[in-house]
Amino acid sequence: MTFCFRNLFRRKIRTALCIIGVALAATFVIAVGATTMRYTTVIKEMNVLFNGQVMVVDNKSMVIQAIPIGGGMLPQNYTESKIQKVAGVEKTVPILLVTPIGMGEIIQVVPRNFSIGIPVEDWQLTLGPTLLRGNRGHFPTNESGNEVVVGGSLADEYNLTVGTALLINGYELNATGVLDTKLALLGRSIIMPLELAQKVYDYQREINIIAVKPAAGYSQADLAEAIERNVAYVNALTESDRNDVVQPVLAQVEMWNLGIETVIFAMSLILVMTVTVMSVSERRRDFATLDAIGAPLNFVFRAVLLEASLIGILGGILGVIFGSSAALLMASFYTNIPVAQFIPSILDIVPPLYMAEIFVAVVTVCCVGGIIPAANAARTRIAEVLRAEY
C-alpha cells in the first residue's frame, strides 16, 4: 500500500487533477441523477391522494398525476349529482386544488405551493392516516370557519406553528395544525375546508376535482367509462390513466440520465487510463528493478491496478460529498425553498443506496481504466528496459 501511495503521488499535480476530474464526474452524475429521481418520486407520490379512486376533472384539463393543469372548473352540485346517479359509485369527494397567486405577507408563493379545499367530513378519506406534528392542534371541523392546517415544509420555511395567523387574499386564517408527512405535495400545501377555499379563492360552488370511490365489485376502468358516458364534459381517470399520461416523460428522463452517466463515466475511464499510462511509462526502470530482484509476476499488475483504484476511491468520496451538496443546491434553486431546509432530508434527496451505487461505479470505472496500463507494466522486463534506455 505504501509503495502504491508513493508512486501515485510522485506527480502530485497530475494525480490531484485526475482525482478532481473523477470527483467532478461523480458530482455531476449524483447532482443530476438525485435531483431527477427526487422529482420523479414527487410526481409519482401525488397519486397517493387518490389511491384506489377515479379522479374526475374537466375534459379540457391536462392532468399530471393528481394536478389538473388548465381547463375549466366543474359546477359542484350539478356534477356531483350526475356522478352519484352512475351505477358503481360508492362515494364522491369534491376537491378544489389551486396554485395560489398571492398569500399576503406571510408566504411568498412558489409554483410548488398549493391550497387544497376538502369537505371537513372527508378529510381522512382523502388524506389517509396523515397525523399532525407532535399531535398538537386539530383538523378544522367547521366548513365555514377560518381554520386551516399547513404542510410541514411550509411550516419549517416560514416558522408556522399552531395558532399562527395567515393572511391569504385578504382573509385572516388560523393555523390549527402542522401536517406530519413526507409527501411533497402535502408538505407544500395549505389544507382548508372546501367552502372556505371556495370563498378565499373566489370559486363559489366550483371545484376542479371529484374523487370517486368505486363500490364493491366495480373496477376503476368500468366506473370511469360509465362516468364519461353519463357526464359528457368530464374526464374520469383511473390510476393507470394518470400514470400513462406522465410515464412517457419519466421514461425519457430516465433514458437521458442513463445517457449522461454513460458519457461521464466513459470520460472518467479515459482520464484514468491516460494518467495511469503516463505513470507506468515514467516508472519502467522501477518495474524492471522489481523484475530483477525477483518480484512476483503479478505484483506490478496489482500495484498499478491498486493505484487506479485509489484514484477512484478518493475521487468517489469527494464526488459523493460534492454531488450531495450540489443536489441540495439544485433542489433549492428549482423550488425556491431555502437550502437549509433540505439539509435534514438530504438522505431523502440523495438516498444512501444511490450514493453507494455511484461510488462503486466510479471505483469500478477507474479499475477498468487501469487494467490495460497494469497489464503493460506487468510485462516489463529488465532486458527490454536496458535496451530501450541505454
Buried (B, 14 or more C-beta within 10 A) or exposed (E): EEEBEEBBBEBEEEBEEBBBBBBBBBBBBBBBBBBBBBBBEBBBBBBBBBEEBBBBBBBEBEBEBBBBEEBBBBBBEEBBEBBEEBEBBEEBBBBBBBEBEEBBEBBEBEEBBBBBBBBBEBBEBBBEEBEBBEEEBEBBEEBEBBBBBBBBBBBBBBEBBBEBEBBBBEBEBBBBBBBBBEBBBBBBBBBBBBBBBBBBBEBEEBBBBBBBBBEEEBEBBBBBBBBBEBBEEBBBBBBEBBBEEBEEEBEEBBEEBEEBBEEBBEBBBEBBBEBBBBBBEEBBBBBBBBBEEEEEEEBBBBBBBBBBBBBBBBBBBBBBBBBBBBBBBBBBEBBEBEEEBBEEBBEEBBBEEBBEBBBEBBBBBBBBBBBBBBBBBBEBEBEEBEEEEE
